[in-house]
Amino acid sequence: MSNQMDLKQEIKAEKGKFKKLSFGEKITYIKDYYWMHILAVIIIAITIFAIYQTYKSQNYNTVLYTVLVNNDKSMWDEDTDSYESVLSKSFEQYLGVDGDKDRVIIDNNYVLDYDRDSEMSVYSAESLVAMIYASHLDLLIGNELSLDYFCEDEDTFFYNLDEIFDEEFLQKYEDKIIYYTYTNGTTVPIAFDITDCKLSREAELTVNPVLISIFSNTERLDTAVEYIKFILEGK
């Protein structure tokens, strides 16, 4: 009991001293006696904020996922505003989504060149194939070489355009259709050339020509089709 009384008296005495200190002296007093507690609170606050930001940045719904292949990233600012605002933000506005909880993703991290054994090509090809099989990707924007990587003798990783666009639309943009020829001589339409489209020019894409295809196992086919129409029709 006496120890408890001594502690209470000590605390009361310290409070009395603290009240008599000037503002500057109070700051010094707090720093000297409570800096460990303050530091702990700051660390906890920073940790909570970091966890929240990570959760917020990863907790969103992907409306559409497009990989941009063989495009020179060095042409853009580091913040990538120059192409994201065109290729994703404009379509998000068109769809009426907020771009926060629901996002259109433009992934510009892949290079596929003629040397298929090069480190970058191997990394890009393996990463893309893994995402394709996981039905994570919807569209590919790239050149003819990047499309060739995903076309085989009797099959392609891309939709036959005849199966997903109506005849009137295909006739309207017939001059922009890109075909792939199988070894047996059969040709199938697998891409549109969007090089001269308003959106491609505004995005300052460096890949040439600019071709767009829909992956055959996309789980967001309707949105992918709508995106191609959005680009071709210059909405």
Backbone as numpy.savetxt, mean C-alpha at the origin, in Angstrom:
# Nx Ny Nz CAx CAy CAz Cx Cy Cz
2.75 0.91 64.11 1.92 2.11 64.11 2.79 3.36 64.11
3.82 3.36 64.92 4.70 4.53 65.01 5.39 4.81 63.69
5.75 3.74 62.99 6.40 3.91 61.69 5.45 4.57 60.70
4.15 4.17 60.74 3.15 4.76 59.85 2.97 6.23 60.17
2.95 6.56 61.45 2.79 7.96 61.84 3.99 8.78 61.41
5.18 8.22 61.54 6.39 8.92 61.12 6.34 9.21 59.62
5.87 8.23 58.83 5.79 8.38 57.38 4.79 9.47 57.01
3.64 9.46 57.69 2.63 10.48 57.41 3.15 11.87 57.76
3.83 11.95 58.86 4.38 13.24 59.27 5.45 13.74 58.28
6.24 12.78 57.78 7.29 13.14 56.81 6.67 13.65 55.51
5.62 12.95 55.06 4.94 13.37 53.82 4.33 14.76 54.00
3.71 14.97 55.18 3.09 16.26 55.47 4.13 17.37 55.49
5.27 17.05 56.06 6.36 18.04 56.13 6.87 18.39 54.75
7.01 17.36 53.90 7.51 17.59 52.53 6.52 18.44 51.74
5.22 18.20 51.96 4.21 18.99 51.27 4.30 20.45 51.68
4.56 20.64 52.98 4.68 22.00 53.48 5.87 22.72 52.86
6.97 22.03 52.73 8.17 22.61 52.11 7.91 22.94 50.64
7.20 22.02 49.95 6.96 22.18 48.51 6.14 23.44 48.23
5.17 23.74 49.12 4.30 24.90 48.92 5.08 26.21 49.00
6.15 26.21 49.77 6.92 27.43 49.99 7.95 27.70 48.89
8.17 26.70 48.03 9.18 26.84 46.98 8.67 27.73 45.85
9.62 28.42 45.16 9.26 29.19 43.97 8.97 28.22 42.84
8.46 28.77 41.73 8.12 27.90 40.58 9.35 27.15 40.08
10.46 27.87 39.91 11.69 27.25 39.43 12.20 26.19 40.39
12.09 26.49 41.70 12.55 25.53 42.70 11.67 24.28 42.72
10.36 24.48 42.46 9.45 23.34 42.39 9.82 22.41 41.24
10.17 23.01 40.09 10.58 22.21 38.93 11.82 21.39 39.26
12.80 22.06 39.91 14.04 21.37 40.30 13.74 20.24 41.28
12.85 20.54 42.22 12.48 19.54 43.25 11.86 18.31 42.59
10.93 18.56 41.65 10.26 17.44 40.96 11.27 16.62 40.16
12.18 17.33 39.47 13.19 16.63 38.67 14.09 15.77 39.56
14.45 16.31 40.72 15.36 15.59 41.61 14.71 14.36 42.25
13.44 14.51 42.64 12.80 13.45 43.42 11.86 12.54 42.61
11.39 13.03 41.46 10.38 12.24 40.74 10.75 11.95 39.28
12.01 12.21 38.89 12.37 12.04 37.48 12.20 10.61 36.99
12.44 9.65 37.87 12.27 8.24 37.48 10.79 7.95 37.17
9.91 8.50 38.01 8.48 8.28 37.79 8.02 8.97 36.49
8.51 10.20 36.28 8.15 10.94 35.08 8.64 10.21 33.83
9.88 9.73 33.88 10.45 9.00 32.75 9.62 7.75 32.44
9.22 7.06 33.51 8.42 5.84 33.32 7.09 6.17 32.66
6.45 7.27 33.08 5.18 7.67 32.49 5.35 8.03 31.01
6.44 8.76 30.70 6.72 9.14 29.31 6.92 7.90 28.44
7.71 6.94 28.93 7.98 5.72 28.18 6.69 4.94 27.93
5.86 4.85 28.96 4.58 4.14 28.82 3.69 4.83 27.79
3.65 6.17 27.86 2.82 6.93 26.93 3.28 6.75 25.49
4.61 6.79 25.29 5.17 6.60 23.95 4.87 5.20 23.44
5.01 4.21 24.31 4.74 2.82 23.92 3.28 2.63 23.51
2.37 3.19 24.31 0.94 3.09 23.99 0.63 3.76 22.66
1.23 4.94 22.44 1.00 5.67 21.19 1.53 4.88 19.99
2.71 4.27 20.15 3.31 3.49 19.06 2.45 2.27 18.72
1.94 1.61 19.76 1.08 0.45 19.54 -0.20 0.86 18.81
-0.76 2.00 19.22 -1.99 2.50 18.59 -1.75 2.84 17.13
-0.62 3.51 16.85 -0.32 3.89 15.47 -0.11 2.66 14.59
0.58 1.65 15.13 0.80 0.41 14.39 -0.52 -0.28 14.10
-1.37 -0.34 15.11 -2.69 -0.96 14.95 -3.51 -0.21 13.90
-3.47 1.11 13.97 -4.24 1.93 13.04 -3.74 1.77 11.62
-2.40 1.70 11.45 -1.84 1.61 10.11 -2.07 0.25 9.46
-2.25 -0.78 10.27 -2.43 -2.12 9.73 -3.88 -2.59 9.75
-4.71 -1.92 10.51 -6.10 -2.35 10.66 -6.98 -1.61 9.65
-6.95 -2.07 8.40 -7.76 -1.46 7.36 -8.23 -2.54 6.37
-9.22 -2.19 5.62 -9.76 -3.09 4.61 -9.20 -2.73 3.24
-8.64 -3.72 2.56 -8.11 -3.48 1.22 -9.23 -3.55 0.20
-9.49 -2.44 -0.45 -10.53 -2.36 -1.47 -10.00 -2.91 -2.80
-8.72 -2.65 -3.06 -8.08 -3.09 -4.30 -6.57 -3.08 -4.08
-5.89 -4.13 -4.58 -4.44 -4.21 -4.42 -3.79 -4.35 -5.80
-3.03 -3.34 -6.18 -2.36 -3.32 -7.48 -0.85 -3.31 -7.29
-0.15 -4.19 -8.00 1.31 -4.15 -7.98 1.79 -3.41 -9.22
2.71 -2.50 -9.00 3.30 -1.70 -10.06 4.71 -2.23 -10.29
4.95 -2.85 -11.46 6.20 -3.57 -11.70 7.04 -2.86 -12.77
8.36 -2.84 -12.52 9.34 -2.27 -13.46 9.16 -0.77 -13.68
8.70 -0.09 -12.68 8.58 1.36 -12.76 9.66 2.01 -11.92
10.27 3.06 -12.41 11.40 3.69 -11.75 10.92 4.54 -10.58
11.17 4.07 -9.36 10.73 4.79 -8.17 11.49 6.09 -7.97
12.69 6.17 -8.51 13.51 7.35 -8.28 12.93 8.61 -8.93
11.96 8.41 -9.82 11.36 9.55 -10.50 10.39 10.31 -9.59
10.01 9.69 -8.50 9.03 10.29 -7.61 9.66 10.83 -6.35
8.91 11.67 -5.67 9.33 12.12 -4.34 9.29 10.93 -3.40
10.05 11.01 -2.32 10.10 9.91 -1.37 8.74 9.60 -0.76
7.90 10.60 -0.63 6.59 10.35 -0.01 5.58 9.76 -1.00
6.00 9.61 -2.26 5.21 8.96 -3.32 3.85 9.63 -3.58
3.68 10.87 -3.12 2.40 11.54 -3.34 2.05 11.65 -4.81
3.06 11.82 -5.66 2.82 12.10 -7.07 2.09 10.98 -7.79
2.26 9.73 -7.39 1.52 8.67 -8.06 0.40 8.11 -7.20
0.56 8.09 -5.88 -0.50 7.56 -5.03 -1.76 8.41 -5.13
-1.59 9.72 -5.19 -2.75 10.61 -5.25 -3.52 10.40 -6.54
-2.81 9.96 -7.58 -3.47 9.73 -8.87 -4.02 8.31 -8.97
-3.18 7.33 -8.73 -3.57 5.94 -8.95 -4.45 5.36 -7.85
-4.34 5.88 -6.64 -5.17 5.33 -5.56 -6.18 6.34 -5.04
-5.73 7.53 -4.68 -6.62 8.49 -4.04 -7.79 8.87 -4.93
-7.53 9.04 -6.22 -8.61 9.44 -7.13 -9.67 8.34 -7.24
-9.23 7.08 -7.23 -10.19 5.97 -7.31 -10.94 5.80 -5.99
-10.26 6.05 -4.88 -10.94 6.01 -3.58 -12.06 7.04 -3.53
-11.79 8.22 -4.06 -12.81 9.27 -4.10 -13.96 8.85 -5.01
-13.61 8.24 -6.12 -14.63 7.77 -7.06 -15.54 6.72 -6.42
-14.94 5.82 -5.62 -15.70 4.77 -4.95 -16.44 5.29 -3.72
-15.99 6.44 -3.21 -16.60 7.01 -2.02 -16.09 6.40 -0.73
-14.84 5.91 -0.73 -14.25 5.36 0.49 -13.28 6.38 1.07
-12.97 6.22 2.37 -12.22 7.27 3.07 -10.71 7.21 2.89
-10.16 6.09 2.38 -8.72 5.99 2.22 -7.99 5.71 3.51
-8.73 5.54 4.59 -8.15 5.23 5.89 -8.55 3.81 6.30
-9.82 3.63 6.60 -10.31 2.29 6.94 -10.43 1.42 5.69
-10.73 2.02 4.56 -10.83 1.32 3.28 -9.84 1.95 2.31
-8.93 1.14 1.79 -7.83 1.69 1.00 -7.64 0.98 -0.35
-7.19 1.76 -1.32 -6.72 1.24 -2.60 -5.20 1.23 -2.52
-4.60 0.07 -2.59 -3.16 -0.07 -2.41 -2.46 -0.11 -3.77
-1.41 0.71 -3.91 -0.52 0.67 -5.07 0.86 0.30 -4.55
1.30 -0.91 -4.88 2.56 -1.46 -4.34 3.64 -1.39 -5.41
4.58 -0.47 -5.21 5.62 -0.22 -6.22 6.98 -0.72 -5.72
7.11 -2.02 -5.52 8.35 -2.55 -4.93 8.95 -3.71 -5.72
8.61 -3.84 -6.99 9.03 -5.04 -7.72 9.67 -4.72 -9.06
10.74 -5.47 -9.34 11.46 -5.34 -10.61 11.65 -6.73 -11.20
11.20 -6.92 -12.43 11.38 -8.18 -13.14 12.09 -7.86 -14.45
13.35 -8.29 -14.59 14.09 -7.96 -15.79 14.40 -9.22 -16.61
15.13 -9.04 -17.70 15.42 -10.16 -18.60 16.29 -11.21 -17.94
17.13 -10.81 -17.01 17.95 -11.76 -16.27 17.12 -12.32 -15.13
16.47 -13.45 -15.36 15.55 -14.01 -14.38 16.26 -14.55 -13.16
17.58 -14.67 -13.25 18.35 -15.16 -12.11 18.93 -14.03 -11.26
18.68 -12.80 -11.66 19.19 -11.68 -10.86 18.50 -11.65 -9.51
19.20 -11.16 -8.52 18.69 -11.18 -7.16 17.34 -10.47 -7.04
17.23 -9.31 -7.67 15.99 -8.54 -7.58 14.84 -9.25 -8.28
15.11 -9.84 -9.44 14.07 -10.55 -10.18 13.57 -11.77 -9.42
14.51 -12.51 -8.84 14.14 -13.70 -8.07 13.28 -13.30 -6.87
13.73 -12.28 -6.15 12.98 -11.81 -4.98 11.58 -11.35 -5.40
11.51 -10.55 -6.46 10.22 -10.01 -6.91 9.29 -11.12 -7.37
9.82 -12.04 -8.19 8.99 -13.11 -8.72 8.45 -14.00 -7.60
9.32 -14.38 -6.68 8.89 -15.25 -5.58 7.85 -14.55 -4.70
8.06 -13.28 -4.42 7.13 -12.53 -3.58 5.76 -12.40 -4.27
5.79 -12.08 -5.55 4.54 -11.90 -6.29 3.78 -13.21 -6.43
4.49 -14.29 -6.73 3.83 -15.58 -6.87 3.17 -15.99 -5.56
3.85 -15.77 -4.46 3.30 -16.11 -3.15 2.01 -15.31 -2.90
2.03 -14.03 -3.22 0.85 -13.20 -3.01 -0.29 -13.56 -3.97
0.09 -13.98 -5.19 -0.94 -14.40 -6.15 -1.65 -15.64 -5.65
-0.89 -16.64 -5.21 -1.49 -17.88 -4.73 -2.32 -17.65 -3.47
-2.00 -16.61 -2.74 -2.78 -16.29 -1.54 -3.99 -15.42 -1.88
-4.20 -15.17 -3.16 -5.31 -14.33 -3.65 -5.25 -12.94 -3.03
-4.04 -12.46 -2.86 -3.84 -11.15 -2.23 -3.84 -10.02 -3.25
-3.51 -10.35 -4.50 -3.36 -9.33 -5.53 -4.57 -9.31 -6.48
-4.81 -8.13 -7.04 -5.92 -7.97 -7.97 -5.45 -7.58 -9.38
-4.54 -6.63 -9.42 -4.11 -6.08 -10.71 -2.60 -5.98 -10.81
-2.11 -6.06 -12.03 -0.69 -5.80 -12.30 -0.61 -4.67 -13.32
0.18 -3.67 -13.00 0.51 -2.61 -13.95 2.00 -2.72 -14.23
2.35 -2.91 -15.50 3.76 -3.07 -15.85 3.93 -3.07 -17.36
5.11 -3.49 -17.81 5.36 -3.57 -19.24 5.17 -5.00 -19.73
5.46 -5.25 -21.02 5.26 -6.58 -21.60 6.11 -7.62 -20.90
7.33 -7.26 -20.52 8.22 -8.20 -19.84 7.63 -8.67 -18.52
7.07 -7.75 -17.75 6.51 -8.13 -16.45 5.30 -9.04 -16.61
4.54 -8.89 -17.71 3.42 -9.78 -17.98 3.92 -11.16 -18.39
4.99 -11.19 -19.18 5.54 -12.47 -19.67 5.96 -13.39 -18.54
6.37 -12.81 -17.43 6.79 -13.62 -16.28 5.65 -14.52 -15.79
4.42 -14.09 -16.03 3.26 -14.80 -15.50 2.41 -15.44 -16.59
3.03 -15.67 -17.73 2.36 -16.37 -18.82 3.15 -17.63 -19.17
2.45 -18.76 -19.22 3.08 -20.04 -19.52 2.59 -20.56 -20.87
3.11 -21.70 -21.29 2.79 -22.24 -22.61 1.29 -22.41 -22.85
0.59 -22.93 -21.87 -0.83 -23.21 -22.06 -1.73 -22.45 -21.08
-1.17 -21.53 -20.37 -1.97 -20.84 -19.35 -1.32 -19.51 -18.99
-2.11 -18.62 -18.37 -1.57 -17.36 -17.85 -2.14 -17.14 -16.46
-1.50 -16.26 -15.73 -1.99 -15.90 -14.41 -3.08 -14.83 -14.50
-3.44 -14.43 -15.74 -4.35 -13.32 -15.92 -5.68 -13.76 -16.53
-6.70 -12.97 -16.24 -8.01 -13.22 -16.81 -8.00 -13.00 -18.33
-8.75 -13.83 -19.02 -9.07 -13.59 -20.42 -10.10 -12.45 -20.43
-9.76 -11.34 -21.07 -10.63 -10.17 -21.03 -12.00 -10.45 -21.61
-12.09 -11.41 -22.53 -13.38 -11.76 -23.12 -14.35 -12.28 -22.07
-13.82 -12.79 -20.98 -14.67 -13.40 -19.95 -15.22 -12.39 -18.94
-14.66 -11.20 -18.91 -15.06 -10.26 -17.85 -15.53 -8.89 -18.35
-15.31 -8.61 -19.63 -15.80 -7.36 -20.20 -16.79 -7.67 -21.32
-17.81 -6.84 -21.44 -18.80 -7.10 -22.49 -18.24 -6.72 -23.85
-18.88 -7.23 -24.87 -18.39 -7.07 -26.25 -18.32 -5.61 -26.66
-19.31 -4.82 -26.25 -19.34 -3.40 -26.61 -18.12 -2.67 -26.05
-17.78 -2.95 -24.81 -16.63 -2.30 -24.18 -15.33 -2.72 -24.88
-15.19 -4.00 -25.18 -13.97 -4.50 -25.84 -13.82 -3.91 -27.23
-14.92 -3.74 -27.92 -14.85 -3.12 -29.26 -14.44 -1.66 -29.16
-14.94 -0.99 -28.14 -14.62 0.44 -27.95 -13.12 0.65 -27.74
-12.49 -0.28 -27.01 -11.06 -0.14 -26.69 -10.23 -1.23 -27.37
-10.68 -1.64 -28.53 -10.01 -2.72 -29.26 -8.55 -2.41 -29.57
-8.26 -1.14 -29.85 -6.89 -0.76 -30.20 -5.95 -0.76 -28.99
-6.50 -0.92 -27.80 -5.67 -0.92 -26.58 -5.50 -2.32 -25.99
-6.09 -3.31 -26.60 -6.02 -4.68 -26.08 -4.69 -5.34 -26.44
-4.08 -5.98 -25.45 -2.83 -6.71 -25.62 -3.12 -8.22 -25.53
-2.59 -8.96 -26.52 -2.85 -10.40 -26.59 -1.61 -11.20 -26.22
-1.86 -12.39 -25.70 -0.78 -13.34 -25.46 -1.02 -14.55 -26.35
0.05 -15.03 -26.99 -0.07 -16.17 -27.90 0.54 -17.41 -27.28
-0.29 -18.46 -27.14 0.20 -19.74 -26.62 1.04 -20.45 -27.68
1.75 -21.47 -27.26 2.61 -22.21 -28.19 1.81 -22.90 -29.28
0.53 -23.17 -29.03 -0.30 -23.81 -30.06 -0.90 -22.81 -31.04
-0.55 -21.53 -30.87 -1.01 -20.50 -31.80 -2.26 -19.75 -31.35
-2.89 -20.20 -30.28 -4.09 -19.54 -29.76 -3.72 -18.22 -29.09
-4.48 -17.18 -29.39 -4.23 -15.88 -28.78 -5.37 -15.52 -27.82
-5.01 -14.92 -26.70 -6.02 -14.50 -25.72 -5.73 -13.06 -25.28
-6.77 -12.27 -25.14 -6.58 -10.88 -24.65 -6.38 -10.87 -23.14
-5.26 -10.33 -22.69 -4.96 -10.38 -21.26 -4.69 -9.01 -20.63
-4.59 -7.97 -21.44 -4.23 -6.67 -20.86 -4.73 -5.53 -21.74
-4.77 -4.35 -21.11 -5.05 -3.11 -21.85 -3.81 -2.23 -21.79
-3.55 -1.55 -22.88 -2.47 -0.57 -22.92 -3.04 0.77 -22.47
-2.61 1.24 -21.33 -3.14 2.49 -20.77 -2.09 3.61 -20.80
-1.09 3.45 -21.67 0.00 4.43 -21.75 -0.49 5.84 -21.96
-1.47 6.00 -22.87 -1.93 7.33 -23.24 -3.13 7.80 -22.41
-3.52 7.03 -21.44 -4.67 7.43 -20.61 -4.29 8.57 -19.68
-5.24 9.40 -19.38 -5.02 10.58 -18.55 -4.39 10.22 -17.20
-4.90 9.17 -16.57 -4.41 8.77 -15.26 -2.94 8.36 -15.29
-2.54 7.64 -16.34 -1.15 7.20 -16.48 -0.22 8.39 -16.64
-0.64 9.35 -17.44 0.19 10.54 -17.67 0.32 11.36 -16.39
-0.79 11.54 -15.69 -0.76 12.33 -14.46 0.07 11.66 -13.37
0.10 10.33 -13.40 0.88 9.59 -12.40 2.37 9.58 -12.73
2.72 10.06 -13.92 4.12 10.14 -14.36 4.79 8.76 -14.31
4.08 7.75 -14.80 4.63 6.40 -14.82 5.77 6.33 -15.84
6.86 5.66 -15.47 8.02 5.58 -16.35 8.07 4.26 -17.13
7.34 3.24 -16.66 7.32 1.97 -17.37 6.68 2.19 -18.74
7.20 1.51 -19.76 6.72 1.75 -21.12 6.74 0.46 -21.96
5.61 0.10 -22.55 4.29 0.73 -22.42 3.68 0.39 -21.07
2.63 1.13 -20.71 1.95 0.88 -19.44 0.78 -0.07 -19.71
0.91 -1.30 -19.21 -0.12 -2.32 -19.44 -0.77 -2.69 -18.10
-2.04 -3.02 -18.15 -2.75 -3.42 -16.94 -3.51 -4.71 -17.17
-3.35 -5.66 -16.23 -4.01 -6.96 -16.30 -4.64 -7.30 -14.97
-5.64 -8.19 -15.02 -6.31 -8.64 -13.80 -5.88 -10.08 -13.50
-5.38 -10.31 -12.28 -4.99 -11.67 -11.90 -6.22 -12.58 -11.85
-6.05 -13.79 -12.36 -7.18 -14.69 -12.58 -7.83 -15.19 -11.30
-7.15 -15.09 -10.16 -7.76 -15.56 -8.92 -8.07 -14.42 -7.95
-8.23 -13.23 -8.48 -8.58 -12.09 -7.63 -9.90 -12.36 -6.91
-9.99 -11.89 -5.70 -11.24 -12.00 -4.93 -12.02 -10.69 -4.97
-11.51 -9.72 -5.75 -12.18 -8.43 -5.87 -12.34 -8.09 -7.35
-12.88 -9.05 -8.10 -12.97 -8.92 -9.55 -13.79 -7.70 -9.97
-14.96 -7.50 -9.35 -15.82 -6.39 -9.75 -15.11 -5.05 -9.60
-14.36 -4.89 -8.50 -13.65 -3.63 -8.27 -12.49 -3.49 -9.24
-11.82 -4.60 -9.55 -10.71 -4.57 -10.51 -11.22 -4.16 -11.89
-12.34 -4.70 -12.30 -12.94 -4.34 -13.59 -13.32 -2.86 -13.59
-13.90 -2.41 -12.49 -14.30 -1.00 -12.38 -13.09 -0.08 -12.43
-11.96 -0.51 -11.87 -10.74 0.30 -11.89 -10.22 0.48 -13.31
-10.24 -0.60 -14.09 -9.79 -0.50 -15.48 -10.69 0.43 -16.28
-11.99 0.33 -16.06 -12.92 1.23 -16.74 -12.67 2.67 -16.30
-12.38 2.85 -15.03 -12.09 4.17 -14.47 -10.90 4.80 -15.18
-9.86 3.99 -15.43 -8.66 4.49 -16.10 -8.92 4.76 -17.58
-9.52 3.80 -18.27 -9.72 3.92 -19.72 -10.69 5.04 -20.07
-11.69 5.22 -19.24 -12.70 6.22 -19.53 -12.36 7.58 -18.94
-11.22 7.63 -18.24 -10.71 8.92 -17.75 -11.58 9.60 -16.75
-12.21 8.81 -15.86 -13.11 9.40 -14.86 -12.33 10.12 -13.78
